[in-house]
Amino acid sequence: MKKLFALIAVFGMLMMGASFVAVAQDITDSTTSEVEATADSSQIATAPVDEATPVVDEEKSEGGLGVMHYQVKTKFIEGGAGFMSSILLCLIFGLALALERVIYLNLATTNTTKLLKSVEGALETGGVDAAKELCRNTRGPLASIFYQGLDREGQGLDIVEKSIISYGGVQMGLLERGLSWIALFIALAPMLGFLGTVIGMIVAFDNIQIAGDVSPTLVAGGIKIALITTVFGLIVAIILQLFYNTIVAKIDSITNKMEDASISFMDLLVKHNLKK
């Protein structure tokens, strides 16, 4: 499963990089054509703004989604390849880990009421061996916990209870595996964005120092490009935070069901021993 997500992440990065290169080439070509048109005719300097930007008009004619897609990729290129690529990697790997956890937790979800009834029926008809076989063939952490308890049923209820508690902690660790990495990407994405902004501001002030004049166009352009990295970093952090909270809520739900089912399971074993 992890290898599959790694391959998907690498493929996504390659496709995204190719797409951004193509857009960058389109922007360069359109800019070159505008410069050549300006050199050929002096009347373009006094022409309306909408006549000087045919590329944007063509994108707008394709629909709102195409315009948004074009603008996002354009801002990505303007923000700088280094920091924007690192933020994109945080998003790709964070989403890969989050999706892996979502799939794992969905597979780990068990109908506790149905499982308890099945275990009770197996204890009554076939004894402990039948119940162990049922738990062995049932998917999920709860069935594994029941199996560990049934495997030590002959050693006394105290040993069974300690086994359930210990193995429950092991299953909790498996449920929470990978959450620390998702939290790392949540914290890392905005920090990379802020770092890109600070470096961009330094570059903007260096340009002002070299020009020897505080031009509004020079200042505004440098600050805008510097802030793009912060915006993308915050967007990535928000997306991953939503996945993180969903995963934590799912883990809490599974844990509560495991604790309740473990108590009911101990009651079943007490009733089974009393019937012997």
N, C-alpha and C positions, 0 to 999 in steps of 0.2 A: 504493500500500500504506500509506504513512504517513497519507494523508488518511483512509483507511478506519479505521485505528486511532484517529485523532483523533476521528472521528465516534462511534465506539464508546465512547470514553472520556467524551465529553460526554453521550451518551445514558445511560451508566451513572451519571454524577454526578447527572443530573436524576432518574432513577428512584430512586436512593438517597436523595436529598434529599426527594423526595415521600414515600417510605416512612417516613423519620424524622419528618417533620412529622405524618404520620398517627398514628404511635405516640405522639408527644408529646401530641397531642390526646386520644388514648385515656387516657393517664395522667392528664391534667388532668381529664377527665370523671369518671374513677373516683375521683379524690381529692375532687372536688366532691360527688359522691354520698355518699361516706363522711362528709364533714363535715355534710351535711344530715341524714343518718340519725342522727348523734350528737346533733344539736340536737333532733330529734324525740323521742328516747327516751333516758332516763338509764340504762337497763339495759345499753346496749351497752358502757358503760365497764367493766362487770364480766364481759362475755362473753368466751369463749375467743378466742384469736388467730386460729384457723382460720376462725371465723365472720365475722371482720371483714375478711377478704381474699378476697372471692369472685372477683376478676379473676384473681389468680394461680392459684386452683384451676381456673378454666376453661381457662387456658393449659396447666396441667399435664395436664388431661384430654385435650388434643389430642396429646400425645406428647412424648418427650424432645427431639426436634428443634425443635418449636415453642417449648418453654420456653427452649432455648438461644438461638434466634433472637430471642425477646422480650427476654431478658436482655442480649444483645449490644447491641441497639438502645437499650435503656434506659440502659446504661452509657455508650454513645456520647453520649446527650443529657445525662447527668449530668456528663460530662467537660468540657462547654462547646463551643459551636458553633464558635468561632474556631479553637482549636488542633486539635480533633478533625477539623474539615473540612480543615485544611492537611495533617494526617497522612493522611487519606483520599485527598487529591489525590496525595500522594507514592506511595501504593499504586497508584492507578489509572494514573498516567503511567508509573511504574516497571514495572508489569505489561505495559502496552501496548508499551513499548520491548523488554522481555524476550521477549514473544511474537513481536514482529516479527523479533528476532534468531534465535529458534528456528526460525521458518519459513524465514528466509533461509539459515541454515546447513544445514537439511535439504535445501533446493533446491540448495545448493552442494556437497553430498556427491556424489562421483563414484566409480564402480567403476574404480579406477586400472588394475587388471590387464586388464580388458576394453578400456579405452580405449587402453592401450599396444599390445595385440594388434591393435586396429582400425587404429591409426596405422601399425604395422609392415606390415600387409597392404596399406594404401593406398600406402605408399612402394614396396612391391614391385610393385604392379600399375599404379598410375597416377602414381607419382613424387610430388614435393613438392606439386604443385598439387592432387592428389587428397587428400593428407593435410591440406592447408590447408582444403579444402572440408569435410572430415570434422570438423575442429576447430571450424570456423565454425558448423556445425550442431549442435554438442554443447554442452549447458548445463553451466556450472560454471566456477570459476576455473582449474582445471587445464587444461581445453581452451583457455582464453584464453592461458595461459602457453605451451602448445605452439604455438599459432598465431603468437605473437610470435616464437618461436624459428624456426619454419619460414619465416616471412616474411623472415628475415635469413640463411637457410641459404646463400645464394650469397656472403655476405660473409666466410665463414670460421667455424670452430667457436668461436674465441675471442669473436667478436662475438655469436654465438648464446648462448654461456654467459653473457656479461654482460647480454644482453637478458633472458634467463630470470631471472637474479638480480634485476635491476631491476624487472621486471614482477611478479615474485613478491612484492617488497615492497609494490607497489601493491595487489595482491590481499589481502595481509595487512591493510593499512589498511582495505580494504572489509569484511573479516571482523570486524574489531574496532570498526567504526563503531557509536557509540551506547553502548558500554560505560562510558565516562566519565560519561554521564548516569545510567545505572543505579547506578553507584557513588555519585554525588551523592545520589540519593534514599535509598540505603542509609544514608548518613551523616546525611542531613537529618532523616529520620523520628524516630530516637531523640533527636536534639538538640531538635527541636520538642517532643517529649514531656517532656524534662527541663525545658525552658523553661516549659511549661504547669504542671508540678509546682511549680516555684519560685514562679511567680506565684500559683498556688493556695494555697501555704503563706503567702505574704505576705497574701493576702486573709483566710485563716483567722486569722492573728494580729491583723489589723486588727479582725475581728469580736470576738475575745476582748478587745481593748483597748476597743472600744465598749461591750461588755456589762459590762466591769468585773469579770468573774468567769470563772475557768477551769472551764468546765463540760465534763465528759467527753463528753457528747453533741455539744457544739459543736466540740470539738477533733477528735474521731473523724470526724465528718461532713466537716469541712473537709479533713482529711488524706486521707480516702478519695477524695474527688472530685479532689484534686490528683494523686494517684498513678495515676488512671485514664489520664491522658494518657501517662504513662511506659509503662504496660503496652501500650497500643495502638501506641505508637511502636516498642517493642521487637518486637512481633509483626510489624509491617510490615517492619522491618529484617531479621528472620529469614526471612520469605517471599522477599523480594527477594534476599537473600544466597544462598539455595538456587538460585534461577534464575541468578544471576550465576556461581556456581561451575560449574553445569551448562553454561552457555554457554562459559565459559573452557576447560573440559575438551573440549568439542566443537571449539573453534577449534584447540586443541593437536593433537587427533587429525587434523583436516584438514591442518594445517600439516606434520605428520610425513609424511603420505601424499603431499603435494605435493613435499616434498624428495626422498623416495625415488623418486617417479615422474619427477622432473626428471633425476635421475642416470641412470635407465634410459632416458629419452628421449635424453639425450646419447649413450649407448651405441648406440642405434638410428641416430642420425645418423652416427656414426663408421662403423658397418657399412655404411650406405647409401653413404657417400662412397668406401669401399674397393671397393665393387662397381662403381663407375662406370668 
